[in-house]
């Protein structure tokens, strides 16, 4: 084999290996951290809503990380944090620490949910599915609950 053929063959082999690695990384990003085992970590972000309404001083903001993989069962809460507004207005920052979780069936899908209540009455809630973000930061937009 000539040197040119060896060089060409080595180049093709290196390109093939790089393509396989790239494909594996892309597949891991597509599956994302919302699936399978969850390593312990910290989620930061804000909670807000579009309406120009002040929160009552006693409003309680609750942010939860839940496993929503089973569609025929209620979501299983992994972690939760609660914040009393005490006059603070949106956007309200939060930090949610969560433990590692290894689901028994080997499959889990994680979502972040939030709600705001005052005197036991629900005021605002997330109405869309918010997957656990890869970067550990999320801004949640809540909607007003009709009474």
C-alpha positions, -999 to 999 in steps of 0.1 A, spaced: 0 0 0 14 34 -9 17 62 16 -11 82 0 -35 53 4 -25 48 40 -30 85 47 -64 84 29 -75 53 48 -64 68 82 -83 100 74 -115 80 65 -112 60 97 -108 91 118 -138 107 101 -159 77 108 -149 76 144 -156 113 148 -191 108 132 -200 80 156 -190 101 186 -209 131 173 -240 109 167 -238 94 203 -235 130 217 -265 142 197 -285 112 208 -277 119 245 -288 155 241 -320 145 224 -328 121 253 -318 149 276 -316 149 314 -353 145 317 -351 108 311 -338 78 330 -317 82 362 -314 116 378 -281 128 393 -286 150 424 -283 187 415 -297 222 418 -323 239 396 -325 277 396 -349 301 379 -378 324 382 -416 322 385 -437 349 368 -470 355 352 -483 379 325 -511 396 344 -505 429 360 -518 418 394 -499 422 427 -494 391 448 -509 391 483 -482 392 510 -492 358 522 -490 342 487 -470 309 487 -451 299 456 -444 262 453 -419 248 427 -417 210 423 -396 185 403 -417 155 394 -414 122 376 -442 122 349 -432 91 330 -463 71 339 -493 85 321 -517 63 340 -506 74 375 -501 107 393 -467 124 390 -443 113 417 -427 143 434 -389 142 436 -383 176 453 -402 207 463 -394 242 475 -419 267 490 -415 305 491 -437 330 509 -439 362 488 -439 386 518 -447 415 494 -422 404 467 -436 405 432 -428 385 401 -404 375 387 -396 356 419 -362 338 419 -360 302 433 -335 275 440 -346 239 441 -321 212 453 -329 176 444 -315 142 453 -303 116 429 -332 93 419 -330 59 404 -364 48 393 -372 11 399 -384 4 364 -353 21 349 -373 48 331 -383 82 344 -392 115 328 -388 147 348 -408 179 347 -408 212 366 -441 225 379 -451 256 398 -482 270 416 -491 301 436 -517 299 463 -531 324 488 -552 314 518 -556 279 504 -569 292 471 -550 285 439 -542 317 420 -516 307 393 -503 274 379 -480 261 351 -502 248 323 -475 234 301 -450 206 305 -416 220 314 -388 194 310 -359 195 334 -335 217 315 -299 205 307 -283 237 321 -301 237 354 -319 270 349 -356 276 339 -379 305 339 -415 294 345 -445 313 332 -477 306 351 -513 313 340 -541 326 361 -567 302 374 -603 311 368 -625 310 399 
